[in-house]
Amino acid sequence: MAPTPAPNHRTRVHVVSDVHGNARDLARAGEGADALICLGDLVLFLDYADHSRGIFPDLFGVENADRIVALRTARRFEEARALGASLWAGLRENRATVIEEAVRKQYAELFAAFPTPTYATYGNVDMPPLWREYAGPGTTVLDGERVEIGGRVFGFVGGGLRTPMRTPYEISDEEYAAKIEAVGEVDVLCTHIPPEVPELVYDTVARRFERGSRALLDAIRRTRPRFSLFGHVHQPLVKRMRIGATECVNVGHFASTGTPWALEW
């Protein structure tokens, strides 16, 4: 738990999401802040802006990365899965083993870059079972849990909902809703995915609606937190909007911007 600030001390928190391998900027993300909050997606499997970066092109080359991005962008998910399956079948090593080794390499670098204190939750492309191995004493991992920072209560819910993309940490709507319920009333509600609002879930570059949470939207309307902070949608149609008393903010695609979003009180 972060220390309670002295009287007249203003608390500043920096928030990042969708880090996707950007360890260099992550190491500076906490500068000038009392705490860093990370809303997940540390792993870089495939960079849709630069197809040469990530686990997939490292294994199968840029040309195959170009092909699979084109198929996914066209929403031809079955063809994309078939292409992926054929590529994985050509490897001698077990798929799960290869992915875990690559993810471990990224996690070792990224968790080492976290400042103290950091409060973090999972994204949909993360592998939660590995986090406890890499999170140092200065990093608190929260999922369906609350913590006090500078006199305000922050609630954290990680992961994403199930999609045709089948990313590693997708869960059912019911399981996600239960975590939202467990958090309860908070000042700041921190999640990886946004509430289910068309303007917040539409990605203008990918040209598709990502999955947001209806349970999260209902909780915002019911419990009225000061802020709802999230990421997941890399190029949202709308980055910020008010729902009742709550300011809903997409904190940005940190992998490309390298700049945290700041909250001060």
QUIZI-V473642 format. One record per residue. N is the residue number from 1. SS is DSSP state (hx for helix, st for strand, lp for the rest). D_CENTER is the distance of its C-alpha to the mean C-alpha in whole Angstrom. Layout:
# QUIZI-V473642
n: (N/N)
ss: (SS/SS)
d_center: (D_CENTER/D_CENTER)
This chain:
# QUIZI-V473642
n: (1/2/3/4/5/6/7/8/9/10/11/12/13/14/15/16/17/18/19/20/21/22/23/24/25/26/27/28/29/30/31/32/33/34/35/36/37/38/39/40/41/42/43/44/45/46/47/48/49/50/51/52/53/54/55/56/57/58/59/60/61/62/63/64/65/66/67/68/69/70/71/72/73/74/75/76/77/78/79/80/81/82/83/84/85/86/87/88/89/90/91/92/93/94/95/96/97/98/99/100/101/102/103/104/105/106/107/108/109/110/111/112/113/114/115/116/117/118/119/120/121/122/123/124/125/126/127/128/129/130/131/132/133/134/135/136/137/138/139/140/141/142/143/144/145/146/147/148/149/150/151/152/153/154/155/156/157/158/159/160/161/162/163/164/165/166/167/168/169/170/171/172/173/174/175/176/177/178/179/180/181/182/183/184/185/186/187/188/189/190/191/192/193/194/195/196/197/198/199/200/201/202/203/204/205/206/207/208/209/210/211/212/213/214/215/216/217/218/219/220/221/222/223/224/225/226/227/228/229/230/231/232/233/234/235/236/237/238/239/240/241/242/243/244/245/246/247/248/249/250/251/252/253/254/255/256/257/258/259/260/261/262/263/264/265)
ss: (lp/lp/lp/lp/lp/lp/lp/lp/lp/lp/lp/st/st/st/st/st/lp/lp/lp/lp/lp/lp/hx/hx/hx/hx/lp/lp/lp/lp/lp/lp/lp/lp/st/st/st/st/lp/lp/lp/lp/lp/lp/lp/lp/lp/lp/lp/lp/lp/lp/lp/lp/hx/hx/hx/hx/hx/hx/lp/hx/hx/hx/hx/hx/hx/hx/hx/hx/hx/hx/hx/lp/lp/lp/hx/hx/hx/hx/hx/hx/hx/hx/hx/hx/hx/hx/hx/lp/lp/lp/lp/lp/hx/hx/hx/hx/hx/hx/hx/hx/hx/hx/hx/hx/hx/hx/hx/hx/hx/hx/hx/lp/lp/lp/lp/st/st/st/lp/lp/lp/lp/lp/lp/lp/hx/hx/hx/hx/hx/hx/hx/lp/lp/lp/lp/st/st/st/lp/lp/lp/st/st/st/st/st/lp/lp/st/st/st/st/st/st/lp/lp/st/st/lp/lp/lp/lp/lp/lp/lp/lp/st/st/lp/hx/hx/hx/hx/hx/hx/hx/hx/hx/hx/hx/lp/lp/lp/lp/st/st/st/st/lp/lp/lp/st/lp/lp/hx/hx/hx/hx/st/st/lp/lp/lp/lp/st/st/lp/lp/lp/st/hx/hx/hx/hx/hx/hx/hx/hx/hx/hx/lp/lp/lp/st/st/st/st/lp/lp/lp/lp/lp/st/lp/lp/lp/st/st/st/st/lp/lp/st/st/st/st/st/lp/lp/lp/hx/hx/hx/hx/lp/lp/lp/st/st/st/st/lp)
d_center: (21/22/25/27/28/31/33/33/30/27/23/21/17/14/11/8/5/5/7/9/12/13/15/17/16/14/17/18/15/17/20/22/20/21/17/14/11/7/4/3/4/7/9/11/13/15/15/16/17/19/20/21/18/16/18/19/21/22/24/25/26/25/27/25/22/24/25/22/20/23/23/20/20/23/22/24/22/25/26/23/23/27/26/23/26/29/27/26/29/31/29/31/29/27/24/22/23/22/19/18/21/18/15/17/18/15/14/17/17/14/14/18/16/15/18/19/18/14/13/9/7/6/4/7/8/8/12/12/16/16/14/17/19/17/16/19/21/19/16/15/13/13/12/15/16/17/18/21/20/23/25/22/20/16/15/11/10/8/7/9/12/15/15/18/15/15/12/12/11/12/14/17/17/20/18/15/17/19/16/16/20/20/18/21/22/20/20/16/14/10/8/4/7/10/14/16/18/19/18/15/14/16/15/18/18/17/20/18/17/13/13/13/14/18/18/15/18/21/19/19/22/24/23/22/20/20/17/14/11/8/6/6/9/10/14/14/18/18/15/17/19/21/21/24/24/20/19/16/13/11/10/10/9/10/11/14/15/14/15/13/14/17/18/21/24)
